[in-house]
Amino acid sequence: MLTALTALAAGAVVGLALGALGGGGSVLAVPALIYLLGFSPGAAATASLLIVLGTAATALYGHARDGQVRWRTGALFAAAGLVPAALGGLLSAHLPDWLLTLGFAGVAGIAAVRMVRRAPAPAAAPASASAGESGVRRSGPAVAGAGAGLGAVTGVLGVGGGFLTVPALVQVVGLRMRPAVGTSLLVVAVNALVALLARAGGSAPVDWAVVAPFTGAAVLAAWDGRRLASRIPADTLRRVFGAVLLVVAALMLLDSAM
């Protein structure tokens, strides 16, 4: 009973992060699964992908309904990350737990710094931008390179990569914050699905008694996160989640060093 309640509480926090910020959920899900629910780093990465896939897909529907998803830009990001995500998923099964923990702590630290720092405003859209992708700068190689890197991170560590996708969509592509959050969810969902397929058969069985309530709570909270994002300034939300992540990253670094 206590385990189920812990999974529900952790899932709610993950869902709020994904729904409000378009990322950050998986970097909270993995340490919660390891330190609160007793998963190994490898099993936590696989479970995190399931949780993030369900939550991101649900939140994506709401953002798409509001017209805040740039489908072509998201598809380019996701397509560039397909092969790296698959290869990363295969590689992850052969890495020791201490290395996964260390790598994850580093990624969580980067995410925290990016969230705490104020994101620069996107540059003005060029006159040639199409109506369907308003605000997008045509920078195909940069977008593809960012997408490939994010796919690799997702595959190896089991994180969706939204905390890196949103800044890239704002800074490299030129989207404003709300479309960047919505588009990020598309990328997160695709990368998580590909990484999961690559891990199929090569990872430990999923503990559905924990993953199911965790995912259910995250999916429900993602809707609240989307509403929260419309009421609280994005900078405030990012800094709060960033501060939490900074503490998590520091604790994981200490754990990997012991």
N, C-alpha and C positions, 0 to 999 in steps of 0.2 A: 504493500500500500504506500509506504513512504517513498519507494522508488518511483512509482507511478506519479505521485504528487510532485516529486522533484523534476521528473520529465516534463510534466505539464507546465511547471513554473519556468523551466529553462526554455521550453518551446515558445512560451509567450514572449519572452525577451527577444529570442531570435526572430520571431515573426514581426515584432514591432520594428526591429532594425531593418529587415528586408523591405517591409511595406513603406516605411518612412524614408529610407535612404537609398534603396535600390541595391544595397550591399551591406556587408558587415555582419550578416546573420551567421554565416558559416564560421567566421573566425571567433564567434562566441559559442557556436554549437560544438565544435571539436573539444575545447577545454572543458565545457560542461559535461560532455560524454565521458571524458577521461577522468576528471577529478571529482565529479559529483555522482557519476553513474558507473564507474569502474571499468570502462572500456579500455582496451589497449589502443595505442595511437593508430595502428592500422585499421582496426575495427571501427574506431571513431571516425576515421576519414571516410570509410564506406558508408556508415550510417549517416554521416553529415551530408553526403551527396544525395541520399534519398530524401532527407529532410528538406534540404535546400531546393531540390527539384520540385517537390510538391508545393512548397511555399512560394517559390518564384513564379511557377506557372499560375498559381491562384492570384497572386498580386499582379502579374502581367495582365490578366484579364481585366482587372479593374482599371489599370492605367490605360490599356488599349481602348476601353469603353469611353474614357475621358479624352481620347485623341492625343495622348502623351507618349506614344511609341513611334519611333522613326524606323520603320521596318527594313528599308534597304540598308541603312547604316548598321543596324543591329545584325542583319544577315551577313554583311561583310565581316564584321567582327567575329561572329560565330563561326563562319566558314573557315576563317584563317586559323581558328583555334581547334578545329576538329582533329587533325592529325596529332598535334602536340598533346591534346587532352587524352587521346587514346594511348599514345606512347607513354605519357606520364602515369596513366592508370596501370599499365603493365609493369613499369619500372617500380612503382610504389610497393608492390608485393615482395620485392627483393631487397628493400632497404630496411636496416635495423630500426627498432622503435626509437632509440635515443636520437638517431639522425632525423627522423620524422618530427620528433618533438622539438629539436633544435631549429629545424627549418621552419616549422610552424610558428615558433616563438618569434623568429626574425620577420616573417610575413605579417604577424599580428602587430609587431612594433612599427613596421612601415605603415600599415593600415591606420594605426593610432595617430601617428604623426600627420598623415594626410587628412585625417578627420579633424584633428585639432586645429591645423592650419586653415586659414580662410582660403577657399578656392577662388582663383582669379576669375573675373567675369570673362565670358567668351568674346572673341572678336566679332565685329559686325559681319553679317552674312554678305557674301558677294552677290552682285546683281544677277549672276547666272544661276543661283541656286533655284532648284525647282520648287513649285508650290508644295508638293508632297513632302519634301525634305527641307523645309524652310529653316534657315540657320546653319546649314551644313556646309563646311568648306570641303572642297574636293581634294582630299589628301589620301588617296588610296594606299600607297605604300606605308605611310605612317599608321593608318588605321589597321592594315593587315598585320604589321609588325606588332602592334600593341595587342591585337587579338590573338596572335600566336603565342605571345608570352603569357597572356592570361590563361589560355587553354592549358599550357604546360603546368602552371601553378595549380590549376583546378585538378588536373589528372594526378599529380604527385601527392598533394597535401589534402585533397578533398574539400577545398574551399571554392566557393562559387566565383570569387574574383570580382564581385560587384564593387568592392571598396576601391579597386584599381580601375575598373571599367568606367565608373562615373566621372572621376577626374579626367580620364583620357577622352571621354566623349565631350567634356566641356572644353578642355584645353587643346586637344588635337583636332577634333571635328568641328567644334564651335557651337555645340548645342547649349541651350540654356538648361538650368538645373532640373526643372520638372521633366522635360523630354529625355534628358540624360538618365534620370532615375528610371523612367519607364522603359527606355531602350536597354538599359543595363540588365533588367530582369529577363529580357529575351536572351541575351548573351549568357547570363548565369544559368538559365534553364537548359539551353542547348549544351553548354560545356559540361554541366553536371550529368546529363543523360549520356553523353558520349563516354565520359570517364567511368560511369557505372557499367556500361556495356563492356568496356575494356577490362573491368575488374571481375566480371561475371565468371563464376567457377573458380577463381583464384584467391578468393578471400574467405574469411570465416563466415559461417551462417549469421544472418541478421537476427538480432534479438528483438523480435517484433513487439514483445511485451513492453519494451522501452521506446522503441522507434515509433510505434503507432501513436501513443499518446503525445509524444514529443512533436511529431509531425502535425497531428490534429490541432494542438494548441498553437503551433506556429502558423498554420494556415488561417485560423480564426483571427489571431493577433495581427496578421498581415493586413487585414482589412482595416483594423483600428489604426495601424501604422500609417496607412495611406491617408486616413482622415486627419491623423495627428500632423502629418506633413503640411496639410493645408492651413493649420491653425498656429503652428509654432515655427519661427524662422529656421530655415535649413541650417544656418550656421550654428544655432543653439543646439539643434539635434545632433549635428556632427560632433560638436565638442563634447557633449555628454557621453556619447558612445565611444568617442576617441579616448576619453579619460579612463573609461572602464577597460577598454582594450589595452591601454598602456600598462595598467596594473596586471592584467592577465598575461601579457607578454613578459613582464618582469618575473612573475611567478614561474612561468614555464622555463625561462632561461635559468633560473635558480634550480629548478627541478632537473633539468638536463645536465647541469654541472655537478650535481650531487651523485 
